[in-house]
Structures are given as C-alpha cells and as structure tokens.
C-alpha cells in the first residue's frame, strides 16, 4: 500500500528533502506550504497522515491542527507536528491541541520515517477478537466504532487519545508507568519523551469532564483509571 503523506512545510529545501525521503520509502508525498491550503487538501484528498509544521504563513500549524481535530471527518487522521523552536513548550502545545507526535528541527529523516510508520502501524492494528463497549459511570468506550460517549454524547478523540483511554479503561484499576503507556500508544521503536503521555492524560481529563477524575496519577509510578 502506498501511503499518502501530506507534508505542510514552507521551507522549500526541507519540503523537497522530506518528499524525497518519503518516496524512497514507497510513500506518496503531497506537498503544501500554507495552512489554509492544507485544510483544503486534507478535506479533498484525505491523506493517511499529516506532517505539519508549526510555523506557517497565514494560518499556523496549531490552528490547522485544531480545525482538523474539530471536524468528525478529519479528527482521526494522524498528525505529527514539526517545531523549529528549542523550547519543549511548543511541542507540548502541539500535543495539547491534538497532534499525535512531534519532531523538533533539525530532525533526521530516518527518525521521521520511523515515527510515521509507527503511527500508520497503529492505525492498522487488528481489533480485539470480540470487541465490546466498555462502560464505567457515564463513560462508554466503543472499540468497534472507535467512539467515546459521555452521558450518551459523542466526544471527538484523536487516534492516540482513544488508544490511551481504551487501554486504561480496559484495564481499570491497574497502574501503568509512563514507559508502558508510551509503548502501547507509540511503540518501543520510536524515541519519545514521557511528557507526551502527561499531555495526552491532561487532554483526556479535560474532555471527560467529571469522569476525568477517574484518571488518577499514582505518584512516582504513572497512571490508572479507577472503576469506583
């Protein structure tokens, strides 16, 4: 399968280097240098993944990410945010608005490809042999529909957020370290930081409202989802 990767980058040299690397891996790059254009391209061509620069002319990458996540049609497309700034804050903000992962410039093309493949693989993972709706309190997690409902109302979740929540709810009461959760939602062949999980947990708590209180931090260990 030739995956279609939308590359949104306004630096021409980097755009071409990334496109060349993707072609070598048998993927089909779609080039874009503007945030507004990126939204149109995503809606028209539905790429398999978006590689999105944070700093873009016109609409920046954060706003592009927010809009993609706010639409039911594009909410589950994997997004890797690219930031040129040295502060980790920019990467954390990117994860907070719905990006699945991030790369900080300058990055290696091999690392980029590894992260892309890790996200694409997660989208192809086979479902449970007997998927069932998980219900705790007012929360319902439906793996067959890839849907989260709170008091009967559907809530938009990114693919990474869904995997993280489903894993925690499925094993409610069990404590997982950040490393274990990173392995589950990202894969152990990609180098990421523990801060990724913290940001995703914060996003889950916010979206789950009162039920988010069930997501407990176990100091010095990690996180768990309480049944009671």
N, C-alpha and C positions, 0 to 999 in steps of 0.2 A: 504494500500500500504506500502510495506517495503522499505523505502528509503535506498539507498546505499551511505554511507558517507566515503569518503577516508580520513583517518587520517594520516597525514605526520608528524611524530614526532620521534626524535632519542633518547628520554629518555624512556627506556623500561617500567618503573613503570607508568609514565604518560600515555603512549600509551595504556597500559592494562586497566588503570582506565577509560580512555575515552571510550575505546571499550566496557567495561562492562556497563558503563552508557548508551551508545547508544543502546546496546542490550536490556537493561531494558525498553527502550522506543519503542521497536519494530523495531528499525532500524538495518541495516546490516553494520557493520564497516568493512572497508578494510584497513588493516594495511600496513604502508610503513615508512621506516626510512631514506630514501635517496632521494634527489631532482631529480636526473636523473631517478631513478626508478619510482618516482611519475609521471613524464611526460609520461612514457610508460604505466603505469597503467591507467591514465586518458584517453589516446587515445584508449586503448584496451577495457576498461570496462565502460567508460562514467558514472562516478558516478553522483549522484544527487547534491552533494555538496562536496567541498574540505575544510578540516580543516588543515591549512598549517602553520607549524612552520617557523618562520623567520630564525632561526639559524639552519642550517642543514649541515652535512658533504658533501663535494663536492659542488654541486650547491645549493646556498642558496634559501630561500623561495621567496625573491624578484625576483630573476631571473626566478624561476619556474612560478611565477605569471605573469611576463611579457610575457613569452613564451605562456602560456595558453591564455592570452588575445590577443596575436598577431595572433592566428590561428582562422579562421572562425568557425572551427568545435568545438572548446572548449571555445570560447570567452564569452559565456553566462552562463557557469557553475558557480554557486555562490561560492565565496571563502571567508572564514573567516581566517584572518591572526592571528597567535599567536606570541606574542613577550615576551621575558623574561626580556628585559631591562626596566628600570624605566622611561626613557625619553619618553615623548609623541611623540618626533620626529620620532621614529621608527614606531609607529602606523600610523602617518601621511604619512610617506613614503610608507607604505604598501597600504594605501588607494589611494595614488597618482599613483601607478603602476597598479591599477585595482582591489584591494580587495574590497569586498562589506562591510565588517565589520572587527572588530579586537577584540581580547581578550588579556589581559595582565596577564601573570603569576605572582603570583598564582591566578587561577580563580576558581570559584565554578562550579561544574558540572551542577547544576540546571540552572545557568545563561547561561552556554554553550548550553544546550539543548534548552532554551528559544530563544536564538539568532538563532540557527539552524532552529528551527520551524518557526520563523518569516520570514527568508529568503525563506524557502520552501513554506510557505503560499503565499508569494508574487508571486512566480512563478506559482501558481495555480489560481490566481485571475481571474475571468471571464473578458473577453474583453468587451469593450463598446458594447451596443446593435447594434449600427450602426457605427462601426469604420470607420474613414475616414482619409485620408492622410492630415496632417496639413502642410501648405506651407506658409512660410514667407521669403521674399527675395529669396536667393538661397538655402534655407534650406527646406528639406522635412522630416517629421517625419511620418513614416508609422506604425501604431499600429498593423495592421493585419500581416505584415511581420516582425514586431519588428526590423525595419531597419531605419537608419538615412542616408540621402543622402545630399551631399553638392555639388551644381552645377552638379548634376547627378551622382556623385561618391559616392559609399557606404563607410561609415566610421564605423569602429568597435567600439561598445559601450558595456560596461558591463550592466548587467540587472539593477543594481541600477542607473547607469548614464542614461539609457534610460528612466526609470520611472520618474526620476527627470526632465529630459528635456521635456518629453511628458507632464507632469503636468504643467510646467511653460509655454510651448508654447500653450497648450490648453487653458490656462487662461491668455494669453498675456495681459500685461498692469496692471495686478493685482499684488499687493505686498504681499508676503508671509514671515512670520517670519521663522527663522531657526527651531523653535519648530514645526511649521505647516508642514514644508518640511520634518523634521525628522519623524513625524507621518505618512506622506504619503509614504515615501520610506522605512522606517524601521518598523514602528508600535509603538504604545504607550505602549506596554507591555515589551519593551526592553530598558534598560538603556544605552544610548549612550551620546556622547558629541557633542556640537554644532560644534566643529571643523570638524567633519565628513562632514557636509554639505559644509563648506568652501573649503575643499579639493576637493570634487566632483564638486563644481562650478568651481574651477580652472581648473580641468581636462576638463570640458565641454568647457570652453573658449578656451583652447588650441586646442582642436580637431575641434572646429567650425571655427577657424581662424578668418577672418574678421567678420563673422556673430556672433562670440562670443562677439562682442561689444554690442550686444543687451541684453546680460545678465548684468543687472545693479544692483549694490549694492545700496540699499537705507539705508543710514547711520542711525544707531540706530534702524532699523526695520528689514530688511532682504534683499530679492532679488525679482526681477521681470524680465520678458522678454518683451522687447519693440517691438511693431509691426512696428514702424516707425523709 
